């Protein structure tokens, strides 16, 4: 019960890593607010929670909606924020739609900053912490997912910069960098034409069973958020089966 009585916000909680993280923290005693644009999935997560949860639908592409989510989560205080919501799209860079590129950056990067910005006054008061979700794509170049990679590189830089800016105020800010994880986001097959798969597979997991499950990432997020990581800030923690080791 490492998080008994702690007040958390988890975004992207309708499925995948977000759902696994919300359930993990709830099992360890936290009071969890869950947010997602997918209201049906959000309700399914809430129904599976072992404790009462606050469910707040929101649209990551709408920054007012992001701020409203934080406001709802912080009604009775806020200790931990887990920024997990995100989208991925494959495609050749020669014809990747610029509107879609901008949308990916808005959801994966700018919304993360909007939530951090709204949450930080509460976290300064509670001496809490933030765990963002970057990616193995934030650490190496992975072709044909350039918008996603750019968005996650930005999350990595944001995490480090905010960690320095708010360290003296007692707020820790870290990010987990998942590799390939079995989630609905990665289940959709990428286009089979126009992609040189040998280039992509250079960053495949190296462990024999290196593909991660959502619970693998949830455990890493929980460690970063816990008192066991009290001296850890500005860190990018890879959980990727050795994808970026070399």
Buried (B, 14 or more C-beta within 10 A) or exposed (E): EBBEEBBBBBBBBBBBBBBBBBBBBBBBBBBBBBBBBBEEBBBBBBEEBEEEBBBBBBBBBBBEBBBBBBBBBBEEBBBBBBBBBBBBBBBBEEEBEEEEBEBBBBBBBBBBBBBBBBBBEBBEBBEBBBBBBBBBBBBBEBBBBBBBBBBBBBBBBBBBEBBEEBEEEEBBBBBBBBBBBEBEBBEEEBEEEEBEEEEBEEBBBBEEEBBBBBBBBBBBBBBBBBEEBEEBBBBBBBBBBBBBEE
